[in-house]
Amino acid sequence: MLDFESGAYKSFAAGSDWDFDVPRYGGMALWSLAKSTKNRDAIRRAGAIPVLAKLMKTKQVSVVIPTVGILQECASEVRNWQVYILARILNQYASCPNPLIF
């Protein structure tokens, strides 16, 4: 799922919105599931936070919005997870040549 911008993710019509359907709808579904405490714990235990931090680097707002929503839900409970999520996101942007400033 993370290779969709590099060209490794192939679509039926190159350059179309189809390229971002999988990460967009997957993110929206996961965001909906992240409303539950049990699901948030499962998302964290599955190691999704570093993956979500990588997805935040995409230029597609339709992918970034659900990604931020998931991270917000996961950071809503435990202070340790807030620090962990922030560290992962900052680590991703530190490796980016032109980081975005929010």
Buried (B, 14 or more C-beta within 10 A) or exposed (E): EEEBBEEEBEBEEEEEEEBBBBBBEBBBEBBBBBEEEEBBBEBBEEEBBBBBBBBBBBEBEBBBBBBBBBBEBBBEEEEEBBEBBEEBBEEBBEEEEEEEEE
